[in-house]
Amino acid sequence: MPITHPAFLRGLVDEYEALAAEEAAGASGARQRARDLAYTLCVSTGARDVRPALETAHRLLTAVPERETAGVPE
C-alpha cells in the first residue's frame, strides 16, 4: 500500500464526504468529482471500494497527530 501524506488524505476524505452529503441532499454536478475522489481514496488506501477506503483513511488519520493533517505539503 502506498504511504499517503496525512494532510493529503485528510483533504480527500473531507472533500469526498462533503460531496457525498451534497449528492444525498439532491445537488447535481458533484457525481463525477465524487467518483474521482472515491477512486483516489481507494488507490491511496489499498481498498477496492470507497466504504473500506474511508474506514481505512479514518483509522490512519486518527493514528497521526492533528498537526500533520493540517496542511498539504508542498
PDB file with SEQRES, HELIX, SHEET and CRYST1 records, atoms N, CA, C and O in Angstrom:
SEQRES   1 A   74  MET PRO ILE THR HIS PRO ALA PHE LEU ARG GLY LEU VAL          
SEQRES   2 A   74  ASP GLU TYR GLU ALA LEU ALA ALA GLU GLU ALA ALA GLY          
SEQRES   3 A   74  ALA SER GLY ALA ARG GLN ARG ALA ARG ASP LEU ALA TYR          
SEQRES   4 A   74  THR LEU CYS VAL SER THR GLY ALA ARG ASP VAL ARG PRO          
SEQRES   5 A   74  ALA LEU GLU THR ALA HIS ARG LEU LEU THR ALA VAL PRO          
SEQRES   6 A   74  GLU ARG GLU THR ALA GLY VAL PRO GLU                          
HELIX    1 AA1 PRO A    6  ALA A   24  1                                  19    
HELIX    2 AA2 ARG A   31  THR A   45  1                                  15    
HELIX    3 AA3 VAL A   50  THR A   62  1                                  13    
HELIX    4 AA4 GLU A   66  THR A   69  5                                   4    
CRYST1    1.000    1.000    1.000  90.00  90.00  90.00 P 1           1          
ATOM      1  N   MET A   1       0.850  -1.174   0.000  1.00  0.00           N  
ATOM      2  CA  MET A   1       0.000   0.000   0.000  1.00  0.00           C  
ATOM      3  C   MET A   1       0.894   1.235   0.000  1.00  0.00           C  
ATOM      4  O   MET A   1       1.865   1.297   0.754  1.00  0.00           O  
ATOM      5  N   PRO A   2       0.581   2.201  -0.824  1.00  0.00           N  
ATOM      6  CA  PRO A   2       1.370   3.426  -0.842  1.00  0.00           C  
ATOM      7  C   PRO A   2       1.203   4.189   0.475  1.00  0.00           C  
ATOM      8  O   PRO A   2       0.189   4.052   1.160  1.00  0.00           O  
ATOM      9  N   ILE A   3       2.191   4.977   0.808  1.00  0.00           N  
ATOM     10  CA  ILE A   3       2.110   5.806   2.003  1.00  0.00           C  
ATOM     11  C   ILE A   3       1.678   7.199   1.564  1.00  0.00           C  
ATOM     12  O   ILE A   3       2.421   7.909   0.886  1.00  0.00           O  
ATOM     13  N   THR A   4       0.485   7.572   1.953  1.00  0.00           N  
ATOM     14  CA  THR A   4      -0.093   8.856   1.571  1.00  0.00           C  
ATOM     15  C   THR A   4       0.094   9.842   2.710  1.00  0.00           C  
ATOM     16  O   THR A   4      -0.150   9.509   3.870  1.00  0.00           O  
ATOM     17  N   HIS A   5       0.526  11.057   2.386  1.00  0.00           N  
ATOM     18  CA  HIS A   5       0.702  12.070   3.417  1.00  0.00           C  
ATOM     19  C   HIS A   5      -0.632  12.318   4.105  1.00  0.00           C  
ATOM     20  O   HIS A   5      -1.654  12.463   3.435  1.00  0.00           O  
ATOM     21  N   PRO A   6      -0.638  12.367   5.436  1.00  0.00           N  
ATOM     22  CA  PRO A   6      -1.894  12.549   6.171  1.00  0.00           C  
ATOM     23  C   PRO A   6      -2.694  13.785   5.763  1.00  0.00           C  
ATOM     24  O   PRO A   6      -3.924  13.733   5.732  1.00  0.00           O  
ATOM     25  N   ALA A   7      -2.033  14.881   5.456  1.00  0.00           N  
ATOM     26  CA  ALA A   7      -2.756  16.100   5.067  1.00  0.00           C  
ATOM     27  C   ALA A   7      -3.472  15.898   3.727  1.00  0.00           C  
ATOM     28  O   ALA A   7      -4.591  16.376   3.542  1.00  0.00           O  
ATOM     29  N   PHE A   8      -2.834  15.197   2.804  1.00  0.00           N  
ATOM     30  CA  PHE A   8      -3.455  14.905   1.517  1.00  0.00           C  
ATOM     31  C   PHE A   8      -4.655  13.981   1.713  1.00  0.00           C  
ATOM     32  O   PHE A   8      -5.721  14.195   1.136  1.00  0.00           O  
ATOM     33  N   LEU A   9      -4.461  12.949   2.537  1.00  0.00           N  
ATOM     34  CA  LEU A   9      -5.530  12.010   2.814  1.00  0.00           C  
ATOM     35  C   LEU A   9      -6.702  12.716   3.495  1.00  0.00           C  
ATOM     36  O   LEU A   9      -7.856  12.446   3.160  1.00  0.00           O  
ATOM     37  N   ARG A  10      -6.429  13.608   4.437  1.00  0.00           N  
ATOM     38  CA  ARG A  10      -7.482  14.372   5.116  1.00  0.00           C  
ATOM     39  C   ARG A  10      -8.275  15.196   4.093  1.00  0.00           C  
ATOM     40  O   ARG A  10      -9.502  15.257   4.167  1.00  0.00           O  
ATOM     41  N   GLY A  11      -7.584  15.824   3.149  1.00  0.00           N  
ATOM     42  CA  GLY A  11      -8.262  16.607   2.116  1.00  0.00           C  
ATOM     43  C   GLY A  11      -9.177  15.752   1.258  1.00  0.00           C  
ATOM     44  O   GLY A  11     -10.290  16.162   0.931  1.00  0.00           O  
ATOM     45  N   LEU A  12      -8.710  14.559   0.891  1.00  0.00           N  
ATOM     46  CA  LEU A  12      -9.535  13.640   0.098  1.00  0.00           C  
ATOM     47  C   LEU A  12     -10.797  13.247   0.854  1.00  0.00           C  
ATOM     48  O   LEU A  12     -11.903  13.296   0.315  1.00  0.00           O  
ATOM     49  N   VAL A  13     -10.612  12.857   2.109  1.00  0.00           N  
ATOM     50  CA  VAL A  13     -11.746  12.421   2.920  1.00  0.00           C  
ATOM     51  C   VAL A  13     -12.746  13.561   3.089  1.00  0.00           C  
ATOM     52  O   VAL A  13     -13.945  13.377   2.883  1.00  0.00           O  
ATOM     53  N   ASP A  14     -12.254  14.729   3.460  1.00  0.00           N  
ATOM     54  CA  ASP A  14     -13.145  15.872   3.679  1.00  0.00           C  
ATOM     55  C   ASP A  14     -13.926  16.233   2.425  1.00  0.00           C  
ATOM     56  O   ASP A  14     -15.134  16.460   2.483  1.00  0.00           O  
ATOM     57  N   GLU A  15     -13.237  16.287   1.292  1.00  0.00           N  
ATOM     58  CA  GLU A  15     -13.912  16.655   0.055  1.00  0.00           C  
ATOM     59  C   GLU A  15     -14.913  15.581  -0.377  1.00  0.00           C  
ATOM     60  O   GLU A  15     -16.021  15.895  -0.812  1.00  0.00           O  
ATOM     61  N   TYR A  16     -14.516  14.314  -0.255  1.00  0.00           N  
ATOM     62  CA  TYR A  16     -15.433  13.235  -0.633  1.00  0.00           C  
ATOM     63  C   TYR A  16     -16.686  13.265   0.230  1.00  0.00           C  
ATOM     64  O   TYR A  16     -17.798  13.168  -0.287  1.00  0.00           O  
ATOM     65  N   GLU A  17     -16.515  13.397   1.532  1.00  0.00           N  
ATOM     66  CA  GLU A  17     -17.667  13.403   2.434  1.00  0.00           C  
ATOM     67  C   GLU A  17     -18.563  14.615   2.190  1.00  0.00           C  
ATOM     68  O   GLU A  17     -19.784  14.504   2.303  1.00  0.00           O  
ATOM     69  N   ALA A  18     -17.987  15.759   1.862  1.00  0.00           N  
ATOM     70  CA  ALA A  18     -18.790  16.946   1.547  1.00  0.00           C  
ATOM     71  C   ALA A  18     -19.596  16.725   0.272  1.00  0.00           C  
ATOM     72  O   ALA A  18     -20.776  17.071   0.213  1.00  0.00           O  
ATOM     73  N   LEU A  19     -18.965  16.152  -0.744  1.00  0.00           N  
ATOM     74  CA  LEU A  19     -19.672  15.872  -1.999  1.00  0.00           C  
ATOM     75  C   LEU A  19     -20.751  14.808  -1.811  1.00  0.00           C  
ATOM     76  O   LEU A  19     -21.828  14.903  -2.399  1.00  0.00           O  
ATOM     77  N   ALA A  20     -20.465  13.802  -0.997  1.00  0.00           N  
ATOM     78  CA  ALA A  20     -21.462  12.764  -0.734  1.00  0.00           C  
ATOM     79  C   ALA A  20     -22.678  13.372  -0.042  1.00  0.00           C  
ATOM     80  O   ALA A  20     -23.813  12.993  -0.332  1.00  0.00           O  
ATOM     81  N   ALA A  21     -22.447  14.303   0.865  1.00  0.00           N  
ATOM     82  CA  ALA A  21     -23.564  14.981   1.540  1.00  0.00           C  
ATOM     83  C   ALA A  21     -24.364  15.825   0.552  1.00  0.00           C  
ATOM     84  O   ALA A  21     -25.592  15.859   0.616  1.00  0.00           O  
ATOM     85  N   GLU A  22     -23.672  16.504  -0.360  1.00  0.00           N  
ATOM     86  CA  GLU A  22     -24.364  17.290  -1.388  1.00  0.00           C  
ATOM     87  C   GLU A  22     -25.223  16.395  -2.273  1.00  0.00           C  
ATOM     88  O   GLU A  22     -26.369  16.723  -2.579  1.00  0.00           O  
ATOM     89  N   GLU A  23     -24.657  15.263  -2.678  1.00  0.00           N  
ATOM     90  CA  GLU A  23     -25.412  14.324  -3.520  1.00  0.00           C  
ATOM     91  C   GLU A  23     -26.632  13.801  -2.781  1.00  0.00           C  
ATOM     92  O   GLU A  23     -27.709  13.683  -3.365  1.00  0.00           O  
ATOM     93  N   ALA A  24     -26.472  13.487  -1.501  1.00  0.00           N  
ATOM     94  CA  ALA A  24     -27.587  12.986  -0.704  1.00  0.00           C  
ATOM     95  C   ALA A  24     -28.684  14.028  -0.573  1.00  0.00           C  
ATOM     96  O   ALA A  24     -29.861  13.690  -0.452  1.00  0.00           O  
ATOM     97  N   ALA A  25     -28.292  15.299  -0.597  1.00  0.00           N  
ATOM     98  CA  ALA A  25     -29.264  16.383  -0.497  1.00  0.00           C  
ATOM     99  C   ALA A  25     -29.890  16.717  -1.850  1.00  0.00           C  
ATOM    100  O   ALA A  25     -30.745  17.598  -1.941  1.00  0.00           O  
ATOM    101  N   GLY A  26     -29.466  16.016  -2.896  1.00  0.00           N  
ATOM    102  CA  GLY A  26     -30.062  16.218  -4.204  1.00  0.00           C  
ATOM    103  C   GLY A  26     -29.316  17.177  -5.106  1.00  0.00           C  
ATOM    104  O   GLY A  26     -29.817  17.525  -6.175  1.00  0.00           O  
ATOM    105  N   ALA A  27     -28.139  17.613  -4.711  1.00  0.00           N  
ATOM    106  CA  ALA A  27     -27.355  18.517  -5.555  1.00  0.00           C  
ATOM    107  C   ALA A  27     -26.842  17.751  -6.770  1.00  0.00           C  
ATOM    108  O   ALA A  27     -26.501  16.572  -6.681  1.00  0.00           O  
ATOM    109  N   SER A  28     -26.795  18.431  -7.883  1.00  0.00           N  
ATOM    110  CA  SER A  28     -26.289  17.793  -9.100  1.00  0.00           C  
ATOM    111  C   SER A  28     -24.913  18.355  -9.429  1.00  0.00           C  
ATOM    112  O   SER A  28     -24.513  19.399  -8.913  1.00  0.00           O  
ATOM    113  N   GLY A  29     -24.210  17.661 -10.280  1.00  0.00           N  
ATOM    114  CA  GLY A  29     -22.915  18.140 -10.733  1.00  0.00           C  
ATOM    115  C   GLY A  29     -21.744  17.653  -9.912  1.00  0.00           C  
ATOM    116  O   GLY A  29     -20.598  17.880 -10.298  1.00  0.00           O  
ATOM    117  N   ALA A  30     -21.982  16.999  -8.806  1.00  0.00           N  
ATOM    118  CA  ALA A  30     -20.893  16.547  -7.945  1.00  0.00           C  
ATOM    119  C   ALA A  30     -20.547  15.081  -8.190  1.00  0.00           C  
ATOM    120  O   ALA A  30     -19.551  14.583  -7.665  1.00  0.00           O  
ATOM    121  N   ARG A  31     -21.344  14.402  -8.964  1.00  0.00           N  
ATOM    122  CA  ARG A  31     -21.193  12.949  -9.119  1.00  0.00           C  
ATOM    123  C   ARG A  31     -19.832  12.537  -9.679  1.00  0.00           C  
ATOM    124  O   ARG A  31     -19.195  11.641  -9.125  1.00  0.00           O  
ATOM    125  N   GLN A  32     -19.371  13.163 -10.758  1.00  0.00           N  
ATOM    126  CA  GLN A  32     -18.090  12.766 -11.353  1.00  0.00           C  
ATOM    127  C   GLN A  32     -16.929  13.056 -10.419  1.00  0.00           C  
ATOM    128  O   GLN A  32     -16.020  12.236 -10.289  1.00  0.00           O  
ATOM    129  N   ARG A  33     -16.946  14.209  -9.769  1.00  0.00           N  
ATOM    130  CA  ARG A  33     -15.875  14.535  -8.823  1.00  0.00           C  
ATOM    131  C   ARG A  33     -15.873  13.539  -7.669  1.00  0.00           C  
ATOM    132  O   ARG A  33     -14.806  13.130  -7.211  1.00  0.00           O  
ATOM    133  N   ALA A  34     -17.050  13.145  -7.193  1.00  0.00           N  
ATOM    134  CA  ALA A  34     -17.137  12.162  -6.113  1.00  0.00           C  
ATOM    135  C   ALA A  34     -16.559  10.821  -6.565  1.00  0.00           C  
ATOM    136  O   ALA A  34     -15.876  10.151  -5.790  1.00  0.00           O  
ATOM    137  N   ARG A  35     -16.823  10.427  -7.802  1.00  0.00           N  
ATOM    138  CA  ARG A  35     -16.246   9.178  -8.340  1.00  0.00           C  
ATOM    139  C   ARG A  35     -14.728   9.271  -8.409  1.00  0.00           C  
ATOM    140  O   ARG A  35     -14.023   8.327  -8.053  1.00  0.00           O  
ATOM    141  N   ASP A  36     -14.233  10.415  -8.869  1.00  0.00           N  
ATOM    142  CA  ASP A  36     -12.783  10.606  -8.946  1.00  0.00           C  
ATOM    143  C   ASP A  36     -12.146  10.524  -7.562  1.00  0.00           C  
ATOM    144  O   ASP A  36     -11.106   9.891  -7.382  1.00  0.00           O  
ATOM    145  N   LEU A  37     -12.779  11.167  -6.595  1.00  0.00           N  
ATOM    146  CA  LEU A  37     -12.265  11.135  -5.224  1.00  0.00           C  
ATOM    147  C   LEU A  37     -12.331   9.728  -4.642  1.00  0.00           C  
ATOM    148  O   LEU A  37     -11.412   9.295  -3.947  1.00  0.00           O  
ATOM    149  N   ALA A  38     -13.416   9.016  -4.926  1.00  0.00           N  
ATOM    150  CA  ALA A  38     -13.547   7.642  -4.440  1.00  0.00           C  
ATOM    151  C   ALA A  38     -12.413   6.780  -5.000  1.00  0.00           C  
ATOM    152  O   ALA A  38     -11.807   5.994  -4.271  1.00  0.00           O  
ATOM    153  N   TYR A  39     -12.136   6.927  -6.271  1.00  0.00           N  
ATOM    154  CA  TYR A  39     -11.037   6.183  -6.895  1.00  0.00           C  
ATOM    155  C   TYR A  39      -9.704   6.512  -6.219  1.00  0.00           C  
ATOM    156  O   TYR A  39      -8.929   5.614  -5.892  1.00  0.00           O  
ATOM    157  N   THR A  40      -9.447   7.796  -6.015  1.00  0.00           N  
ATOM    158  CA  THR A  40      -8.188   8.226  -5.401  1.00  0.00           C  
ATOM    159  C   THR A  40      -8.092   7.730  -3.964  1.00  0.00           C  
ATOM    160  O   THR A  40      -7.014   7.332  -3.523  1.00  0.00           O  
ATOM    161  N   LEU A  41      -9.192   7.748  -3.231  1.00  0.00           N  
ATOM    162  CA  LEU A  41      -9.193   7.201  -1.874  1.00  0.00           C  
ATOM    163  C   LEU A  41      -8.879   5.711  -1.891  1.00  0.00           C  
ATOM    164  O   LEU A  41      -8.118   5.227  -1.054  1.00  0.00           O  
ATOM    165  N   CYS A  42      -9.455   4.989  -2.831  1.00  0.00           N  
ATOM    166  CA  CYS A  42      -9.188   3.556  -2.931  1.00  0.00           C  
ATOM    167  C   CYS A  42      -7.713   3.291  -3.233  1.00  0.00           C  
ATOM    168  O   CYS A  42      -7.090   2.436  -2.602  1.00  0.00           O  
ATOM    169  N   VAL A  43      -7.166   4.012  -4.180  1.00  0.00           N  
ATOM    170  CA  VAL A  43      -5.751   3.845  -4.515  1.00  0.00           C  
ATOM    171  C   VAL A  43      -4.873   4.215  -3.323  1.00  0.00           C  
ATOM    172  O   VAL A  43      -3.893   3.528  -3.033  1.00  0.00           O  
ATOM    173  N   SER A  44      -5.220   5.290  -2.641  1.00  0.00           N  
ATOM    174  CA  SER A  44      -4.415   5.792  -1.530  1.00  0.00           C  
ATOM    175  C   SER A  44      -4.441   4.878  -0.313  1.00  0.00           C  
ATOM    176  O   SER A  44      -3.517   4.903   0.500  1.00  0.00           O  
ATOM    177  N   THR A  45      -5.489   4.072  -0.180  1.00  0.00           N  
ATOM    178  CA  THR A  45      -5.613   3.206   0.989  1.00  0.00           C  
ATOM    179  C   THR A  45      -5.479   1.729   0.668  1.00  0.00           C  
ATOM    180  O   THR A  45      -5.462   0.897   1.575  1.00  0.00           O  
ATOM    181  N   GLY A  46      -5.384   1.394  -0.607  1.00  0.00           N  
ATOM    182  CA  GLY A  46      -5.259  -0.006  -0.997  1.00  0.00           C  
ATOM    183  C   GLY A  46      -6.576  -0.760  -0.951  1.00  0.00           C  
ATOM    184  O   GLY A  46      -6.586  -1.990  -0.899  1.00  0.00           O  
ATOM    185  N   ALA A  47      -7.692  -0.031  -0.970  1.00  0.00           N  
ATOM    186  CA  ALA A  47      -9.015  -0.660  -0.921  1.00  0.00           C  
ATOM    187  C   ALA A  47      -9.587  -0.772  -2.333  1.00  0.00           C  
ATOM    188  O   ALA A  47      -9.105  -0.136  -3.270  1.00  0.00           O  
ATOM    189  N   ARG A  48     -10.628  -1.598  -2.462  1.00  0.00           N  
ATOM    190  CA  ARG A  48     -11.278  -1.761  -3.760  1.00  0.00           C  
ATOM    191  C   ARG A  48     -12.639  -1.078  -3.826  1.00  0.00           C  
ATOM    192  O   ARG A  48     -13.238  -0.965  -4.895  1.00  0.00           O  
ATOM    193  N   ASP A  49     -13.120  -0.624  -2.666  1.00  0.00           N  
ATOM    194  CA  ASP A  49     -14.415   0.039  -2.594  1.00  0.00           C  
ATOM    195  C   ASP A  49     -14.273   1.255  -1.685  1.00  0.00           C  
ATOM    196  O   ASP A  49     -13.430   1.273  -0.788  1.00  0.00           O  
ATOM    197  N   VAL A  50     -15.096   2.262  -1.918  1.00  0.00           N  
ATOM    198  CA  VAL A  50     -14.933   3.517  -1.194  1.00  0.00           C  
ATOM    199  C   VAL A  50     -15.247   3.377   0.296  1.00  0.00           C  
ATOM    200  O   VAL A  50     -14.618   4.048   1.113  1.00  0.00           O  
ATOM    201  N   ARG A  51     -16.193   2.532   0.667  1.00  0.00           N  
ATOM    202  CA  ARG A  51     -16.506   2.394   2.099  1.00  0.00           C  
ATOM    203  C   ARG A  51     -15.308   1.890   2.903  1.00  0.00           C  
ATOM    204  O   ARG A  51     -14.943   2.518   3.897  1.00  0.00           O  
ATOM    205  N   PRO A  52     -14.687   0.781   2.510  1.00  0.00           N  
ATOM    206  CA  PRO A  52     -13.495   0.352   3.236  1.00  0.00           C  
ATOM    207  C   PRO A  52     -12.356   1.375   3.130  1.00  0.00           C  
ATOM    208  O   PRO A  52     -11.558   1.518   4.056  1.00  0.00           O  
ATOM    209  N   ALA A  53     -12.288   2.078   2.006  1.00  0.00           N  
ATOM    210  CA  ALA A  53     -11.257   3.108   1.845  1.00  0.00           C  
ATOM    211  C   ALA A  53     -11.448   4.220   2.867  1.00  0.00           C  
ATOM    212  O   ALA A  53     -10.484   4.682   3.477  1.00  0.00           O  
ATOM    213  N   LEU A  54     -12.696   4.648   3.053  1.00  0.00           N  
ATOM    214  CA  LEU A  54     -12.980   5.679   4.051  1.00  0.00           C  
ATOM    215  C   LEU A  54     -12.685   5.182   5.465  1.00  0.00           C  
ATOM    216  O   LEU A  54     -12.132   5.919   6.281  1.00  0.00           O  
ATOM    217  N   GLU A  55     -13.053   3.939   5.752  1.00  0.00           N  
ATOM    218  CA  GLU A  55     -12.766   3.375   7.076  1.00  0.00           C  
ATOM    219  C   GLU A  55     -11.265   3.340   7.329  1.00  0.00           C  
ATOM    220  O   GLU A  55     -10.803   3.712   8.407  1.00  0.00           O  
ATOM    221  N   THR A  56     -10.512   2.894   6.340  1.00  0.00           N  
ATOM    222  CA  THR A  56      -9.054   2.846   6.466  1.00  0.00           C  
ATOM    223  C   THR A  56      -8.484   4.240   6.625  1.00  0.00           C  
ATOM    224  O   THR A  56      -7.611   4.461   7.463  1.00  0.00           O  
ATOM    225  N   ALA A  57      -8.967   5.186   5.829  1.00  0.00           N  
ATOM    226  CA  ALA A  57      -8.477   6.561   5.907  1.00  0.00           C  
ATOM    227  C   ALA A  57      -8.745   7.147   7.286  1.00  0.00           C  
ATOM    228  O   ALA A  57      -7.865   7.775   7.874  1.00  0.00           O  
ATOM    229  N   HIS A  58      -9.940   6.951   7.801  1.00  0.00           N  
ATOM    230  CA  HIS A  58     -10.264   7.465   9.136  1.00  0.00           C  
ATOM    231  C   HIS A  58      -9.368   6.817  10.198  1.00  0.00           C  
ATOM    232  O   HIS A  58      -8.896   7.490  11.115  1.00  0.00           O  
ATOM    233  N   ARG A  59      -9.141   5.525  10.068  1.00  0.00           N  
ATOM    234  CA  ARG A  59      -8.271   4.832  11.019  1.00  0.00           C  
ATOM    235  C   ARG A  59      -6.841   5.375  10.947  1.00  0.00           C  
ATOM    236  O   ARG A  59      -6.212   5.618  11.977  1.00  0.00           O  
ATOM    237  N   LEU A  60      -6.338   5.562   9.744  1.00  0.00           N  
ATOM    238  CA  LEU A  60      -4.990   6.102   9.579  1.00  0.00           C  
ATOM    239  C   LEU A  60      -4.885   7.523  10.119  1.00  0.00           C  
ATOM    240  O   LEU A  60      -3.888   7.887  10.742  1.00  0.00           O  
ATOM    241  N   LEU A  61      -5.912   8.316   9.878  1.00  0.00           N  
ATOM    242  CA  LEU A  61      -5.872   9.718  10.309  1.00  0.00           C  
ATOM    243  C   LEU A  61      -5.970   9.865  11.822  1.00  0.00           C  
ATOM    244  O   LEU A  61      -5.444  10.829  12.380  1.00  0.00           O  
ATOM    245  N   THR A  62      -6.628   8.936  12.490  1.00  0.00           N  
ATOM    246  CA  THR A  62      -6.689   9.013  13.945  1.00  0.00           C  
ATOM    247  C   THR A  62      -5.365   8.596  14.584  1.00  0.00           C  
ATOM    248  O   THR A  62      -5.123   8.868  15.760  1.00  0.00           O  
ATOM    249  N   ALA A  63      -4.517   7.940  13.808  1.00  0.00           N  
ATOM    250  CA  ALA A  63      -3.237   7.467  14.328  1.00  0.00           C  
ATOM    251  C   ALA A  63      -2.112   8.500  14.221  1.00  0.00           C  
ATOM    252  O   ALA A  63      -1.014   8.267  14.727  1.00  0.00           O  
ATOM    253  N   VAL A  64      -2.369   9.630  13.574  1.00  0.00           N  
ATOM    254  CA  VAL A  64      -1.330  10.653  13.427  1.00  0.00           C  
ATOM    255  C   VAL A  64      -1.743  11.920  14.167  1.00  0.00           C  
ATOM    256  O   VAL A  64      -2.933  12.196  14.312  1.00  0.00           O  
ATOM    257  N   PRO A  65      -0.763  12.688  14.633  1.00  0.00           N  
ATOM    258  CA  PRO A  65      -1.090  13.948  15.311  1.00  0.00           C  
ATOM    259  C   PRO A  65      -1.849  14.893  14.372  1.00  0.00           C  
ATOM    260  O   PRO A  65      -1.605  14.905  13.165  1.00  0.00           O  
ATOM    261  N   GLU A  66      -2.760  15.673  14.926  1.00  0.00           N  
ATOM    262  CA  GLU A  66      -3.603  16.580  14.124  1.00  0.00           C  
ATOM    263  C   GLU A  66      -2.764  17.560  13.318  1.00  0.00           C  
ATOM    264  O   GLU A  66      -3.142  17.918  12.203  1.00  0.00           O  
ATOM    265  N   ARG A  67      -1.651  17.994  13.850  1.00  0.00           N  
ATOM    266  CA  ARG A  67      -0.836  18.990  13.137  1.00  0.00           C  
ATOM    267  C   ARG A  67      -0.323  18.455  11.796  1.00  0.00           C  
ATOM    268  O   ARG A  67      -0.028  19.229  10.885  1.00  0.00           O  
ATOM    269  N   GLU A  68      -0.219  17.121  11.680  1.00  0.00           N  
ATOM    270  CA  GLU A  68       0.237  16.523  10.419  1.00  0.00           C  
ATOM    271  C   GLU A  68      -0.859  16.482   9.364  1.00  0.00           C  
ATOM    272  O   GLU A  68      -0.570  16.289   8.183  1.00  0.00           O  
ATOM    273  N   THR A  69      -2.106  16.660   9.769  1.00  0.00           N  
ATOM    274  CA  THR A  69      -3.203  16.643   8.802  1.00  0.00           C  
ATOM    275  C   THR A  69      -3.693  18.055   8.485  1.00  0.00           C  
ATOM    276  O   THR A  69      -4.669  18.223   7.754  1.00  0.00           O  
ATOM    277  N   ALA A  70      -3.024  19.065   9.029  1.00  0.00           N  
ATOM    278  CA  ALA A  70      -3.492  20.431   8.913  1.00  0.00           C  
ATOM    279  C   ALA A  70      -3.255  21.051   7.535  1.00  0.00           C  
ATOM    280  O   ALA A  70      -4.080  21.844   7.081  1.00  0.00           O  
ATOM    281  N   GLY A  71      -2.191  20.725   6.878  1.00  0.00           N  
ATOM    282  CA  GLY A  71      -1.902  21.351   5.591  1.00  0.00           C  
ATOM    283  C   GLY A  71      -1.245  20.405   4.631  1.00  0.00           C  
ATOM    284  O   GLY A  71      -0.485  19.527   5.040  1.00  0.00           O  
ATOM    285  N   VAL A  72      -1.521  20.568   3.374  1.00  0.00           N  
ATOM    286  CA  VAL A  72      -0.937  19.702   2.355  1.00  0.00           C  
ATOM    287  C   VAL A  72       0.508  20.133   2.122  1.00  0.00           C  
ATOM    288  O   VAL A  72       0.769  21.321   1.932  1.00  0.00           O  
ATOM    289  N   PRO A  73       1.444  19.198   2.132  1.00  0.00           N  
ATOM    290  CA  PRO A  73       2.853  19.544   1.915  1.00  0.00           C  
ATOM    291  C   PRO A  73       3.077  20.050   0.503  1.00  0.00           C  
ATOM    292  O   PRO A  73       2.353  19.692  -0.425  1.00  0.00           O  
ATOM    293  N   GLU A  74       4.078  20.877   0.359  1.00  0.00           N  
ATOM    294  CA  GLU A  74       4.406  21.400  -0.972  1.00  0.00           C  
ATOM    295  C   GLU A  74       5.457  20.571  -1.637  1.00  0.00           C  
ATOM    296  O   GLU A  74       5.855  20.866  -2.764  1.00  0.00           O  
TER     297      GLU A  74                                                      
END                                                                             
